[in-house]
Amino acid sequence: MSDTAATDRSAKSTSMPRRILHAMLRVRDLEASLDFYINKLGMTLLRRADFEGGRFTLAFVGYGLEESDAVLELTYNWDQAEPYEIGTGYGHIALAAPKIYEACAHFEKAGVRITRPPGPMKHGTRVIAFIEDPDGYKIELVERE
């Protein structure tokens, strides 16, 4: 193991993210997307939820268990009439952060841009936050072990 890898491991604390949860894609036709990922690629529908107040549906698909494996979140915005451009269809990756407020405080001190401070998800109760990587890609932090 390199000195850098050893330093990186020793610097981790219990408040830091530990695994990738999901990547999110915006889809125009949820049923067609579910057919593709489930019937064509062999993934399993792990959960699906409609959020009437926000007029969107989330469907999580993957090859394993959501509790232990990275999955794909398909976001269907009910009022999206036009197809997404490839660049605008990408949403974010998500990381589990057991102590999200502590993690965000650490990130802030480290100069990481926090684009959405930690707090309950709009139209839901799960505590989330968003940060950006150096290129501006969004990373969602989800408070979860």
C-alpha positions in Angstrom: 0.0 0.0 0.0 1.3 3.5 -0.9 1.9 6.1 1.8 -0.9 8.2 0.2 -3.4 5.3 0.5 -2.4 4.8 4.2 -2.7 8.5 4.9 -6.1 8.6 3.2 -7.4 5.6 5.2 -6.1 7.0 8.6 -7.7 10.4 7.9 -11.2 9.0 7.5 -13.5 9.5 10.5 -16.9 8.0 11.4 -18.6 11.1 9.9 -17.2 10.7 6.4 -19.0 9.1 3.5 -18.4 5.3 3.2 -19.9 4.1 0.0 -21.6 5.1 -3.2 -25.4 4.7 -2.9 -26.7 5.5 -6.3 -26.3 7.5 -9.5 -29.4 9.4 -10.8 -30.6 9.8 -14.4 -33.6 11.9 -15.4 -35.9 10.0 -17.8 -38.6 11.2 -20.0 -40.6 7.9 -20.2 -40.4 6.0 -16.9 -42.1 2.8 -18.2 -39.8 2.6 -21.2 -36.8 3.1 -19.0 -37.9 0.5 -16.5 -38.4 -1.9 -19.4 -34.9 -1.2 -20.6 -33.1 -1.5 -17.2 -35.2 -4.4 -15.9 -36.1 -6.5 -19.0 -33.2 -5.7 -21.2 -30.3 -5.3 -18.7 -31.6 -7.7 -16.1 -31.8 -5.3 -13.1 -34.5 -5.5 -10.4 -36.9 -2.8 -9.4 -35.9 -2.2 -5.8 -38.4 0.5 -4.9 -40.6 3.1 -6.5 -42.3 6.2 -5.0 -44.5 9.0 -6.3 -44.1 12.4 -4.9 -47.4 14.2 -5.8 -46.4 17.5 -4.2 -43.3 17.7 -6.3 -44.8 16.0 -9.4 -42.1 13.4 -9.8 -41.5 9.7 -9.4 -38.3 8.0 -8.2 -37.6 4.4 -9.2 -34.5 2.6 -8.0 -33.1 -0.3 -10.0 -30.0 -2.5 -9.6 -28.4 -5.8 -9.5 -28.1 -6.3 -5.8 -29.6 -5.0 -2.5 -30.0 -1.3 -2.1 -28.7 -1.6 1.5 -25.3 -2.9 0.3 -24.9 -2.2 -3.5 -24.8 0.9 -5.6 -28.0 1.3 -7.6 -29.4 3.6 -10.3 -32.1 6.1 -9.4 -34.4 7.0 -12.3 -36.2 10.3 -11.8 -39.3 10.9 -13.8 -40.5 14.5 -13.7 -44.2 14.3 -14.6 -44.4 17.6 -16.5 -41.3 17.1 -18.7 -42.6 17.4 -22.3 -39.3 17.6 -24.2 -36.6 15.0 -24.3 -33.6 15.7 -22.1 -30.3 16.6 -23.7 -27.6 14.2 -22.8 -25.8 16.7 -20.6 -28.9 17.7 -18.8 -30.2 14.2 -18.1 -27.4 13.4 -15.7 -28.2 14.2 -12.1 -25.7 13.2 -9.4 -24.0 10.4 -7.6 -25.0 9.8 -4.0 -22.9 8.8 -1.0 -24.0 7.5 2.4 -22.9 9.9 5.2 -23.7 8.6 8.7 -23.3 12.1 10.3 -24.2 14.5 7.5 -23.9 17.7 9.5 -20.4 16.8 10.7 -19.4 15.7 7.2 -20.6 19.0 5.7 -18.8 21.0 8.4 -15.6 19.1 7.4 -16.2 19.7 3.7 -16.8 23.4 4.3 -13.5 23.8 6.2 -11.8 21.9 3.4 -13.1 24.4 0.8 -15.7 22.1 -0.8 -18.6 24.0 -2.3 -21.8 23.0 -0.6 -24.7 23.8 -3.0 -27.5 22.6 -0.7 -26.8 22.5 3.1 -28.0 19.4 5.0 -31.6 19.2 5.9 -34.8 17.2 5.1 -35.5 16.4 1.5 -38.2 18.6 -0.1 -41.5 16.6 -0.2 -39.9 14.0 2.2 -38.1 13.4 5.5 -34.7 12.0 4.5 -31.8 14.3 5.4 -29.7 15.2 2.4 -27.1 17.7 1.2 -25.4 18.4 -2.1 -21.7 19.3 -2.7 -19.9 19.8 -6.0 -16.7 18.3 -7.2 -14.0 20.5 -8.9 -15.7 20.2 -12.2 -19.1 21.2 -10.9 -20.6 17.6 -10.8 -23.2 17.3 -8.1 -22.7 14.7 -5.3 -25.6 14.0 -3.0 -24.9 13.1 0.6 -27.6 11.0 2.2 -27.7 10.6 6.0 -27.4 6.8 6.3 -25.0 4.3 7.8 
